[in-house]
Amino acid sequence: MFKRVWLWPAGALSAIVLVAGSGAEAGWLPNRVAAASSAKPIKKRREKAKNAVTGAVFNLPTGTTAQQQRIDRRVLGLILHTPRRATIYTNVYHLSDRVLAAELVKAHKRGVRVRVIVDYWTTGTPAYKALVKGLGRNVRKSSWIIACPRSRGCIGVPHKGSVSVNHNKFFLFSTSGASRSVVVQSTANSTFRGRTKQWNSALTIIDGRLYAAYRHYFYDLGRRQGRANYHRTFLTGKYRLDLFPWAHGDPISAALDQVSCAGGTRIRVALSYFTWAPIARRLWQLDDQGCRVEAIGSDVSKQIVQEMTRPGGLNGGPVLRILQEKGRRAGQHSKYMLVDGLYQGRRQKVLFTGSVNYTLIGFRSSDETLLTVFDARLHDTYVTNFATVFRHGVKAVGGKSRPGVPYVLVPEGSDEGSVPGE
């Protein structure tokens, strides 16, 4: 037995405790769902159950088909090795991958409980319709798929007129092969475009308490009860999970406030959308204090570029590069920050990843995750990926960025021309 303790915002003295083996698996309804990814079907073989492969995987959009499909094949492999009576939970913003949809339906037919939540913007895709046909939308059944409301995320609501979506990208497996409590936190939507037109990453972790935290969040999303402040933080071992939307503050700014530049701390940031000015200002300040700061983004607002390229500074300011999707060129879509140096008073290497971009709707109005991992080897794996992506970027100079970059994500990640519909 173990406990999962949820930390609520200051002033809220409540705590939620979930106990392993309790009604948590049944959750708030008798049954649940899962969804999404993409790749060629994987040949099925009967073999002795093996442990799930953990750690990070990165697609290579400029590479071979297999390299483009690395993330998708990781997820499909876990699905294929999920046994009867186990449960798959999937929560994906945009799901248009028909191979993934087909494999989830096949899993359901062999006795796996498959439970899927998607954003409303997925409801126009053939993959969604195949899942509705194969799983149904009745949450009282063992398998199902549901979509968030048309005008908002499943929990998040529009903040001061901004867009609100369910922007999550995670998969949970109660059992896969010989492993239990498997979490896959991805930055990729389950689309063809996510493989071939975007640089993405995914992290697989086996941890019972972290799995329970994600699963609790999944069920809260499934209730589809809107609220402006969901703000929850879950801590277990070397993991911290922040869940959105937040009404105030943001965890990245809070984390940067705990960075010291003594000894040459390095900070690397890779994002799709970057419009949150407080973080840009803090990165410039840290560079001025002696940190080495590098960042790459796709949709970076003019204000961010201006803040990051201000003249002066001890190290001449952060190095910011832009990598936008255009023609055959893939755009930056991963969402992570790496800190190597003094953090929280001691020297360590820390990874921050998840679905959240550093934007107004990411922090204030959408359903999002941010997973912090204190793990030096994992950090270094992401550093290698960062170096690869960073080489493809173009240095931002003089406020040059995509004009009028919106806070809007819709239909970011889509490769379907269809309009959402029931």
CORNORNOR-V926215 format. One record per residue. N is the residue number from 1. RES is the residue in one letter. PHI is phi in degrees with one decimal (none if undefined). Layout:
BEGIN
n->N res->RES phi->PHI
n->N res->RES phi->PHI
END
This chain:
BEGIN
n->1 res->M phi->none
n->2 res->F phi->-151.5
n->3 res->K phi->-112.9
n->4 res->R phi->-117.3
n->5 res->V phi->-106.4
n->6 res->W phi->-98.2
n->7 res->L phi->-97.3
n->8 res->W phi->-96.8
n->9 res->P phi->-57.8
n->10 res->A phi->-53.7
n->11 res->G phi->96.6
n->12 res->A phi->-105.2
n->13 res->L phi->-91.0
n->14 res->S phi->-75.6
n->15 res->A phi->-147.2
n->16 res->I phi->-109.0
n->17 res->V phi->-118.6
n->18 res->L phi->-110.5
n->19 res->V phi->-109.7
n->20 res->A phi->-58.4
n->21 res->G phi->85.1
n->22 res->S phi->-86.7
n->23 res->G phi->-72.7
n->24 res->A phi->-59.6
n->25 res->E phi->-66.6
n->26 res->A phi->-74.0
n->27 res->G phi->69.6
n->28 res->W phi->-84.6
n->29 res->L phi->-137.6
n->30 res->P phi->-61.5
n->31 res->N phi->-141.5
n->32 res->R phi->-142.3
n->33 res->V phi->-147.3
n->34 res->A phi->-152.4
n->35 res->A phi->-167.6
n->36 res->A phi->68.6
n->37 res->S phi->164.1
n->38 res->S phi->-172.0
n->39 res->A phi->157.5
n->40 res->K phi->-70.6
n->41 res->P phi->-56.6
n->42 res->I phi->-93.5
n->43 res->K phi->-62.9
n->44 res->K phi->-85.4
n->45 res->R phi->-136.4
n->46 res->R phi->-81.4
n->47 res->E phi->-152.4
n->48 res->K phi->-63.0
n->49 res->A phi->-59.5
n->50 res->K phi->-119.2
n->51 res->N phi->-68.1
n->52 res->A phi->-64.7
n->53 res->V phi->-76.9
n->54 res->T phi->-102.7
n->55 res->G phi->103.6
n->56 res->A phi->-92.8
n->57 res->V phi->-137.2
n->58 res->F phi->-128.5
n->59 res->N phi->-79.7
n->60 res->L phi->-124.1
n->61 res->P phi->-62.6
n->62 res->T phi->-92.5
n->63 res->G phi->-99.4
n->64 res->T phi->-71.5
n->65 res->T phi->-58.5
n->66 res->A phi->-62.6
n->67 res->Q phi->-68.8
n->68 res->Q phi->-66.4
n->69 res->Q phi->-95.8
n->70 res->R phi->-55.5
n->71 res->I phi->-67.8
n->72 res->D phi->-61.6
n->73 res->R phi->-69.3
n->74 res->R phi->-62.0
n->75 res->V phi->-68.3
n->76 res->L phi->-62.0
n->77 res->G phi->-62.4
n->78 res->L phi->-65.8
n->79 res->I phi->-62.4
n->80 res->L phi->-62.8
n->81 res->H phi->-101.7
n->82 res->T phi->-84.7
n->83 res->P phi->-80.7
n->84 res->R phi->-53.4
n->85 res->R phi->75.8
n->86 res->A phi->-81.6
n->87 res->T phi->-127.4
n->88 res->I phi->-114.0
n->89 res->Y phi->-114.3
n->90 res->T phi->-133.6
n->91 res->N phi->-133.8
n->92 res->V phi->-134.0
n->93 res->Y phi->-61.4
n->94 res->H phi->-126.7
n->95 res->L phi->-126.5
n->96 res->S phi->-127.1
n->97 res->D phi->-80.1
n->98 res->R phi->-73.7
n->99 res->V phi->-66.1
n->100 res->L phi->-60.0
n->101 res->A phi->-58.3
n->102 res->A phi->-63.7
n->103 res->E phi->-68.1
n->104 res->L phi->-67.3
n->105 res->V phi->-64.9
n->106 res->K phi->-61.9
n->107 res->A phi->-60.9
n->108 res->H phi->-59.5
n->109 res->K phi->-67.3
n->110 res->R phi->-93.0
n->111 res->G phi->103.4
n->112 res->V phi->-85.0
n->113 res->R phi->-81.2
n->114 res->V phi->-116.4
n->115 res->R phi->-130.9
n->116 res->V phi->-127.2
n->117 res->I phi->-124.4
n->118 res->V phi->-132.6
n->119 res->D phi->-72.9
n->120 res->Y phi->-56.5
n->121 res->W phi->-67.5
n->122 res->T phi->-85.4
n->123 res->T phi->-67.1
n->124 res->G phi->-91.6
n->125 res->T phi->-91.7
n->126 res->P phi->-59.2
n->127 res->A phi->-62.9
n->128 res->Y phi->-61.9
n->129 res->K phi->-63.7
n->130 res->A phi->-66.0
n->131 res->L phi->-70.1
n->132 res->V phi->-61.1
n->133 res->K phi->-65.4
n->134 res->G phi->-81.8
n->135 res->L phi->-109.0
n->136 res->G phi->82.4
n->137 res->R phi->-117.9
n->138 res->N phi->-89.7
n->139 res->V phi->-72.2
n->140 res->R phi->-89.8
n->141 res->K phi->-89.2
n->142 res->S phi->-75.4
n->143 res->S phi->-131.2
n->144 res->W phi->-168.3
n->145 res->I phi->-135.4
n->146 res->I phi->-134.6
n->147 res->A phi->-116.6
n->148 res->C phi->-70.8
n->149 res->P phi->-59.5
n->150 res->R phi->-59.1
n->151 res->S phi->-98.6
n->152 res->R phi->-162.1
n->153 res->G phi->-74.3
n->154 res->C phi->-70.8
n->155 res->I phi->-112.0
n->156 res->G phi->-62.2
n->157 res->V phi->-125.7
n->158 res->P phi->-56.6
n->159 res->H phi->-104.2
n->160 res->K phi->50.8
n->161 res->G phi->85.6
n->162 res->S phi->-77.4
n->163 res->V phi->-77.5
n->164 res->S phi->-130.5
n->165 res->V phi->-138.7
n->166 res->N phi->-89.4
n->167 res->H phi->-96.7
n->168 res->N phi->-64.7
n->169 res->K phi->-151.1
n->170 res->F phi->-141.0
n->171 res->F phi->-129.3
n->172 res->L phi->-128.3
n->173 res->F phi->-129.7
n->174 res->S phi->-63.0
n->175 res->T phi->-148.9
n->176 res->S phi->-144.4
n->177 res->G phi->62.5
n->178 res->A phi->-94.8
n->179 res->S phi->-104.9
n->180 res->R phi->-116.2
n->181 res->S phi->58.3
n->182 res->V phi->-98.7
n->183 res->V phi->-115.7
n->184 res->V phi->-119.6
n->185 res->Q phi->-101.3
n->186 res->S phi->-111.9
n->187 res->T phi->-106.7
n->188 res->A phi->-97.7
n->189 res->N phi->-76.5
n->190 res->S phi->-88.9
n->191 res->T phi->-139.9
n->192 res->F phi->-62.7
n->193 res->R phi->-61.3
n->194 res->G phi->-61.2
n->195 res->R phi->-86.6
n->196 res->T phi->-103.6
n->197 res->K phi->-120.3
n->198 res->Q phi->-141.8
n->199 res->W phi->-84.8
n->200 res->N phi->-136.4
n->201 res->S phi->-144.4
n->202 res->A phi->-147.7
n->203 res->L phi->-124.4
n->204 res->T phi->-106.3
n->205 res->I phi->-132.4
n->206 res->I phi->-110.9
n->207 res->D phi->-160.1
n->208 res->G phi->-61.7
n->209 res->R phi->-74.0
n->210 res->L phi->-65.4
n->211 res->Y phi->-56.9
n->212 res->A phi->-64.3
n->213 res->A phi->-65.5
n->214 res->Y phi->-61.6
n->215 res->R phi->-65.3
n->216 res->H phi->-61.9
n->217 res->Y phi->-62.5
n->218 res->F phi->-56.9
n->219 res->Y phi->-67.8
n->220 res->D phi->-63.6
n->221 res->L phi->-61.3
n->222 res->G phi->-64.7
n->223 res->R phi->-69.8
n->224 res->R phi->57.2
n->225 res->Q phi->-101.9
n->226 res->G phi->-69.5
n->227 res->R phi->-156.3
n->228 res->A phi->-80.1
n->229 res->N phi->-136.1
n->230 res->Y phi->-94.1
n->231 res->H phi->2.3
n->232 res->R phi->-134.4
n->233 res->T phi->-128.1
n->234 res->F phi->-119.2
n->235 res->L phi->-121.4
n->236 res->T phi->-156.1
n->237 res->G phi->55.3
n->238 res->K phi->-92.1
n->239 res->Y phi->-116.9
n->240 res->R phi->-132.1
n->241 res->L phi->-119.4
n->242 res->D phi->-107.0
n->243 res->L phi->-120.0
n->244 res->F phi->-122.1
n->245 res->P phi->-86.2
n->246 res->W phi->-108.6
n->247 res->A phi->-85.5
n->248 res->H phi->-143.1
n->249 res->G phi->66.6
n->250 res->D phi->-157.1
n->251 res->P phi->-71.5
n->252 res->I phi->-71.2
n->253 res->S phi->-59.9
n->254 res->A phi->-62.9
n->255 res->A phi->-67.1
n->256 res->L phi->-63.9
n->257 res->D phi->-68.7
n->258 res->Q phi->-101.2
n->259 res->V phi->-94.0
n->260 res->S phi->-114.2
n->261 res->C phi->-92.0
n->262 res->A phi->-60.1
n->263 res->G phi->86.4
n->264 res->G phi->80.7
n->265 res->T phi->-59.2
n->266 res->R phi->-113.1
n->267 res->I phi->-126.9
n->268 res->R phi->-125.5
n->269 res->V phi->-128.7
n->270 res->A phi->-128.1
n->271 res->L phi->-139.0
n->272 res->S phi->-89.5
n->273 res->Y phi->-102.8
n->274 res->F phi->-140.2
n->275 res->T phi->-134.2
n->276 res->W phi->-88.7
n->277 res->A phi->-60.9
n->278 res->P phi->-56.1
n->279 res->I phi->-70.9
n->280 res->A phi->-61.0
n->281 res->R phi->-62.9
n->282 res->R phi->-67.0
n->283 res->L phi->-64.3
n->284 res->W phi->-64.0
n->285 res->Q phi->-62.1
n->286 res->L phi->-66.8
n->287 res->D phi->-60.6
n->288 res->D phi->-66.9
n->289 res->Q phi->-88.5
n->290 res->G phi->115.6
n->291 res->C phi->-72.2
n->292 res->R phi->-101.7
n->293 res->V phi->-118.4
n->294 res->E phi->-130.5
n->295 res->A phi->-146.1
n->296 res->I phi->-139.7
n->297 res->G phi->-146.6
n->298 res->S phi->-97.7
n->299 res->D phi->-99.3
n->300 res->V phi->-110.5
n->301 res->S phi->-72.1
n->302 res->K phi->-59.5
n->303 res->Q phi->-63.2
n->304 res->I phi->-63.4
n->305 res->V phi->-60.3
n->306 res->Q phi->-63.0
n->307 res->E phi->-66.3
n->308 res->M phi->-80.2
n->309 res->T phi->-108.9
n->310 res->R phi->-57.7
n->311 res->P phi->-68.0
n->312 res->G phi->88.4
n->313 res->G phi->93.7
n->314 res->L phi->-57.9
n->315 res->N phi->-103.2
n->316 res->G phi->79.0
n->317 res->G phi->92.2
n->318 res->P phi->-62.0
n->319 res->V phi->-92.8
n->320 res->L phi->-113.4
n->321 res->R phi->-123.5
n->322 res->I phi->-111.7
n->323 res->L phi->-135.4
n->324 res->Q phi->-99.0
n->325 res->E phi->-71.4
n->326 res->K phi->-159.7
n->327 res->G phi->59.8
n->328 res->R phi->-85.2
n->329 res->R phi->-79.8
n->330 res->A phi->-82.7
n->331 res->G phi->-96.7
n->332 res->Q phi->-76.1
n->333 res->H phi->-129.2
n->334 res->S phi->-61.1
n->335 res->K phi->-134.0
n->336 res->Y phi->-154.9
n->337 res->M phi->-130.2
n->338 res->L phi->-120.9
n->339 res->V phi->-121.0
n->340 res->D phi->-127.0
n->341 res->G phi->153.0
n->342 res->L phi->-78.5
n->343 res->Y phi->-138.6
n->344 res->Q phi->55.4
n->345 res->G phi->85.5
n->346 res->R phi->-144.5
n->347 res->R phi->-78.7
n->348 res->Q phi->-161.1
n->349 res->K phi->-118.7
n->350 res->V phi->-131.3
n->351 res->L phi->-112.8
n->352 res->F phi->-120.1
n->353 res->T phi->-145.1
n->354 res->G phi->151.2
n->355 res->S phi->-94.8
n->356 res->V phi->-79.1
n->357 res->N phi->-86.1
n->358 res->Y phi->-92.0
n->359 res->T phi->-141.8
n->360 res->L phi->-59.9
n->361 res->I phi->-73.2
n->362 res->G phi->-63.2
n->363 res->F phi->-88.3
n->364 res->R phi->-106.2
n->365 res->S phi->-133.6
n->366 res->S phi->-114.4
n->367 res->D phi->-80.6
n->368 res->E phi->-148.2
n->369 res->T phi->-127.7
n->370 res->L phi->-135.9
n->371 res->L phi->-108.2
n->372 res->T phi->-104.2
n->373 res->V phi->-128.7
n->374 res->F phi->-96.0
n->375 res->D phi->-156.2
n->376 res->A phi->-65.2
n->377 res->R phi->-64.6
n->378 res->L phi->-65.0
n->379 res->H phi->-54.0
n->380 res->D phi->-67.2
n->381 res->T phi->-63.0
n->382 res->Y phi->-70.3
n->383 res->V phi->-59.9
n->384 res->T phi->-61.5
n->385 res->N phi->-64.6
n->386 res->F phi->-59.7
n->387 res->A phi->-60.3
n->388 res->T phi->-64.8
n->389 res->V phi->-67.7
n->390 res->F phi->-59.5
n->391 res->R phi->-63.7
n->392 res->H phi->-84.0
n->393 res->G phi->-79.7
n->394 res->V phi->-111.3
n->395 res->K phi->-61.4
n->396 res->A phi->-82.1
n->397 res->V phi->-134.3
n->398 res->G phi->58.7
n->399 res->G phi->75.3
n->400 res->K phi->-81.0
n->401 res->S phi->-156.2
n->402 res->R phi->-66.3
n->403 res->P phi->-61.2
n->404 res->G phi->60.7
n->405 res->V phi->-57.1
n->406 res->P phi->-84.2
n->407 res->Y phi->-80.1
n->408 res->V phi->-77.4
n->409 res->L phi->-101.4
n->410 res->V phi->-76.8
n->411 res->P phi->-98.4
n->412 res->E phi->-50.0
n->413 res->G phi->88.1
n->414 res->S phi->-79.4
n->415 res->D phi->-126.9
n->416 res->E phi->-111.5
n->417 res->G phi->-87.3
n->418 res->S phi->-74.9
n->419 res->V phi->-88.5
n->420 res->P phi->-54.7
n->421 res->G phi->-166.3
n->422 res->E phi->-74.7
END
